[in-house]
């Protein structure tokens, strides 16, 4: 017996078993398809849209413009002319109202901040080729007044180098009288994040510069500029050993490293000690890895495995908003060093290494 064909839904009880199964499968398939369609439509509507701010902020158009003879930019204008540059115009930043001056400056008058990441000649040459192809240098450098009245660019090192490769006489710059901007602007570099080594070196160079200029300032006062406390410790380590495997220790440090309420100079001295101890732990880790390799363990995740095993806070879960470390950094380093010295080589198995590989793959 077959189901009646009409406009009404069939009576399932009067259908043959095969017809019942086919009907149920078709119904489920249609429902699933409809659900996916609704979800897809919702996703398409939400994607690419951002909620606007609750209220309008910033300056009105009439408040943005600054006269070139205004007293508030007189010092910057004098600096531009002294450097052999030319004033183009001035305005107030539409968000914070900070005065900014647009100028043309001799290329030789601008230097990168001393705490930036190292120059990549390959990147600078490639950038010079692309700029030359467009026949236009469209992106002005951000420039601030640095130490001793020099002009610093905190975010244009490779564009400045590309200008030198091209042999430019002048370069366009957006100049801020606010010297502190040189230290804050690196936090804006979120689209093309540096690798851990470059970021750490930038932060420690910045900290050392600030320690000289503001010796009474506390480290915690610059939490925004430094971004994360462990970058200071890692920066000192990278300064001592550029090939240090910081990625393996980053998770450990994030859990126990915090900004200090001591002065920058005092805190940096303390961090020098932390960095030396971390390098000693890494030396122990290398010896363990070499021994394991001699025993036939060839996994690329050996270091991650060993560091995880000696990490005294590996089971501690960071909670959102929780700023208290499970233990002080000094204590954590002591326990980590002790764990490295008594590492049980006989307890290592390929199965354990396979789990480390799985975890690493999930994070990538």
C-alpha positions in Angstrom: 0.0 0.0 0.0 1.3 3.4 -0.9 0.6 6.8 0.6 -2.2 8.8 -0.9 -0.9 11.7 -3.1 -2.8 14.9 -2.1 -2.2 18.4 -0.9 -2.5 17.3 2.8 0.4 15.8 4.7 0.2 12.0 4.4 -1.0 9.8 7.2 2.2 8.2 8.2 0.5 5.2 9.8 -1.1 4.2 6.5 2.2 4.3 4.6 4.6 1.5 3.9 7.7 1.4 6.2 10.0 2.6 3.3 7.7 5.5 2.6 7.6 6.4 6.3 11.4 6.5 6.4 11.7 8.5 3.2 9.2 11.0 4.5 10.9 11.4 7.8 14.3 11.8 6.1 13.0 14.4 3.7 11.3 16.3 6.5 14.5 16.4 8.6 16.6 17.4 5.5 14.3 20.3 4.7 14.3 21.5 8.4 18.1 21.3 8.5 18.4 23.2 5.2 16.0 25.9 6.5 17.9 26.2 9.7 21.2 26.6 7.8 19.6 29.2 5.6 18.4 31.2 8.5 21.8 31.0 10.3 23.6 32.0 7.1 21.3 35.0 6.6 21.8 36.1 10.2 25.6 35.7 9.8 25.6 37.7 6.6 23.6 40.5 8.2 25.9 40.6 11.3 29.3 40.3 9.5 31.1 43.5 8.8 28.9 45.6 11.0 30.0 47.4 14.2 27.8 49.0 16.8 28.2 52.8 16.8 29.3 54.7 20.0 26.6 55.5 22.4 27.3 59.3 22.0 29.1 61.5 19.6 32.6 62.5 20.6 35.4 64.8 19.5 35.6 68.2 18.0 33.4 70.1 15.5 34.9 71.1 12.2 35.3 74.7 13.2 37.4 73.6 16.2 39.8 71.4 14.3 41.6 74.1 12.3 44.7 75.8 13.8 46.2 79.0 12.4 49.8 78.5 11.3 50.9 81.5 13.4 49.2 80.1 16.5 51.2 80.3 19.8 50.4 76.6 20.7 52.5 75.3 17.7 55.1 78.0 17.7 57.8 75.8 19.1 57.2 73.0 16.6 57.2 75.5 13.7 60.5 76.9 14.9 61.9 73.3 15.1 60.7 72.6 11.5 62.4 75.7 10.1 65.6 75.0 12.1 65.7 71.5 10.5 65.4 73.0 7.0 61.8 72.0 6.6 58.6 73.8 5.5 55.3 74.2 7.3 52.3 72.9 5.3 49.4 73.3 7.8 48.1 72.6 11.3 45.0 71.2 13.0 43.8 69.6 16.2 43.3 65.9 16.4 39.5 65.5 16.1 39.4 63.0 19.0 41.6 64.4 21.8 42.2 67.9 20.5 46.0 67.4 20.4 47.7 70.0 18.1 49.3 68.4 15.0 51.5 70.1 12.3 51.8 68.8 8.8 55.3 69.6 7.3 57.9 68.7 4.8 61.2 67.7 6.4 64.6 66.9 5.1 65.0 63.1 5.2 68.2 63.4 7.2 66.4 65.4 10.0 64.3 62.5 11.0 65.5 59.5 13.0 63.6 56.4 14.3 63.1 56.1 18.0 66.0 54.3 19.7 63.6 51.6 21.1 62.0 50.4 17.8 62.4 46.9 16.4 65.4 46.3 14.3 65.3 47.4 10.6 64.6 44.7 8.0 66.6 45.7 4.9 64.6 43.3 2.8 61.3 44.9 3.8 62.7 48.4 3.3 63.9 47.6 -0.2 60.6 46.0 -1.2 58.7 49.0 0.2 60.9 51.3 -1.8 60.2 49.4 -5.0 56.4 49.6 -4.4 56.5 53.3 -3.6 58.6 54.0 -6.7 56.0 52.0 -8.8 53.2 54.3 -7.6 55.4 57.4 -8.0 54.0 58.8 -4.8 54.9 58.8 -1.2 51.4 59.0 0.2 51.7 58.0 3.9 53.3 60.8 6.1 55.5 59.8 9.0 54.4 60.4 12.5 57.1 62.5 14.1 57.6 63.8 17.6 60.2 65.9 19.3 62.6 63.4 21.0 65.5 63.9 23.3 67.7 66.9 22.8 65.2 68.4 20.4 65.8 65.7 17.8 62.9 64.6 15.5 61.9 61.0 16.1 59.5 58.8 14.1 58.0 56.1 16.4 56.2 54.2 13.6 57.9 55.0 10.3 61.3 53.3 10.4 60.8 51.3 7.2 59.2 54.1 5.3 62.1 56.4 6.3 64.6 53.7 5.1 62.6 53.3 1.9 62.9 57.1 1.4 66.7 56.8 1.7 66.8 54.0 -0.8 64.8 56.2 -3.2 67.1 59.1 -2.6 64.3 61.5 -1.4 65.3 65.0 -0.4 62.2 65.7 1.6 59.6 63.6 3.4 56.1 64.5 4.6 55.5 64.3 8.3 52.7 64.8 10.8 54.4 66.3 13.8 53.1 66.2 17.4 54.5 68.5 20.2 53.6 65.7 22.6 56.8 63.9 23.3 55.0 61.1 25.3 53.3 60.1 22.1 56.5 58.4 21.0 56.0 55.8 23.8 52.2 55.4 23.4 52.0 55.1 19.7 53.6 51.6 19.5 50.4 50.3 21.2 48.5 51.3 18.1 50.4 48.8 15.9 47.7 46.0 16.1 47.1 45.3 12.5 50.6 44.0 11.8 51.6 42.7 15.1 55.4 42.1 15.6 56.6 38.7 16.6 57.4 38.1 20.3 61.1 38.9 20.0 60.6 42.2 18.2 57.8 43.3 20.5 59.8 42.4 23.6 62.9 44.2 22.4 60.8 47.3 21.6 59.3 47.3 25.1 62.6 46.9 27.0 64.3 49.6 24.9 61.4 51.9 25.7 61.6 51.0 29.4 65.3 51.8 29.5 64.8 55.1 27.8 62.0 56.1 30.1 64.0 55.1 33.2 66.7 57.6 32.1 64.3 60.4 31.4 61.9 59.8 34.3 63.9 57.9 37.0 61.2 58.5 39.7 58.4 57.0 37.6 57.0 53.6 38.6 56.9 50.7 36.2 53.2 50.2 36.6 52.5 53.8 35.4 53.5 52.6 31.9 51.3 49.5 31.7 49.6 50.8 28.6 52.8 51.6 26.8 54.4 48.2 27.7 51.3 46.2 27.0 52.2 43.2 29.1 54.7 42.7 32.0 56.3 39.5 30.6 57.5 41.5 27.6 59.9 43.4 29.9 61.4 40.2 31.2 61.6 38.6 27.8 63.1 41.8 26.3 66.0 41.6 28.7 66.4 37.9 27.9 66.4 38.5 24.1 68.9 41.3 24.7 71.2 38.7 26.2 70.4 35.9 23.8 68.7 36.8 20.5 68.0 33.1 19.7 66.1 32.5 23.0 62.9 30.3 22.5 60.6 32.8 24.2 57.4 31.3 22.8 57.9 28.2 25.0 58.1 30.3 28.2 55.5 33.0 27.3 52.5 31.1 28.8 54.4 30.5 32.0 55.4 34.2 32.3 51.9 35.5 31.5 50.6 33.7 34.6 53.2 35.0 37.1 54.8 38.2 35.7 53.1 41.5 36.8 54.0 45.2 36.6 55.9 46.5 39.6 55.1 49.4 41.8 58.8 50.1 42.2 60.6 52.7 40.1 61.5 51.8 36.6 65.3 51.7 37.4 64.8 49.4 40.4 62.3 47.2 38.6 64.7 46.8 35.6 67.5 45.8 37.9 65.2 43.1 39.5 64.2 41.9 36.0 67.8 41.5 35.1 68.0 38.9 37.8 64.8 37.2 36.5 66.2 37.1 33.0 69.5 35.5 34.1 67.6 32.8 36.0 65.4 32.2 33.0 68.5 31.7 30.8 69.8 29.2 33.3 66.5 27.3 33.2 66.8 27.3 29.4 70.3 25.9 29.6 68.9 23.0 31.7 66.1 22.6 29.3 68.5 22.3 26.4 70.5 19.6 28.2 67.3 17.6 28.8 66.3 17.9 25.1 69.7 16.8 23.9 69.5 13.7 26.2 66.0 12.9 25.0 67.1 13.2 21.4 70.0 10.8 22.0 67.4 8.3 23.3 65.5 8.5 20.0 62.9 11.2 20.7 62.7 13.4 17.6 59.5 15.4 18.1 59.7 19.2 17.2 57.7 19.8 20.3 60.3 18.5 22.7 61.0 22.0 24.2 57.3 22.7 24.7 56.9 19.4 26.4 59.9 19.8 28.7 58.9 23.4 29.6 55.4 22.3 30.3 56.6 19.6 32.6 58.8 21.9 34.7 56.2 24.8 34.7 55.0 25.1 38.3 51.8 26.9 37.3 50.9 24.8 34.3 47.5 23.7 35.8 46.6 27.2 36.9 43.8 28.7 34.7 43.9 32.4 34.2 40.5 34.0 34.8 39.3 37.1 33.2 39.8 40.2 35.3 42.0 38.2 37.8 45.3 40.2 38.2 46.7 38.2 41.1 49.4 35.7 40.1 49.2 32.2 41.6 52.7 32.9 43.0 55.4 35.6 42.7 57.7 35.4 39.7 60.8 34.8 41.9 59.2 31.9 43.6 58.0 30.4 40.3 61.5 30.6 38.8 62.9 28.9 41.9 60.4 26.0 41.5 61.0 25.8 37.8 64.7 25.5 38.1 64.3 22.8 40.8 62.0 20.9 38.6 64.4 21.1 35.7 67.3 19.7 37.8 65.2 16.6 38.9 63.5 16.0 35.6 62.7 12.3 35.2 63.9 11.3 31.8 62.4 7.8 32.2 58.9 9.2 32.4 58.9 10.6 28.9 56.8 8.7 26.3 56.0 9.2 22.6 52.3 9.2 23.6 52.9 12.3 25.8 54.7 14.1 23.0 51.8 13.3 20.7 49.4 15.1 23.1 51.7 18.1 23.1 51.7 18.1 19.3 47.9 18.0 19.3 47.7 20.9 21.8 50.2 23.0 19.7 48.2 22.3 16.6 45.0 23.5 18.3 46.7 26.8 19.2 48.0 27.5 15.7 
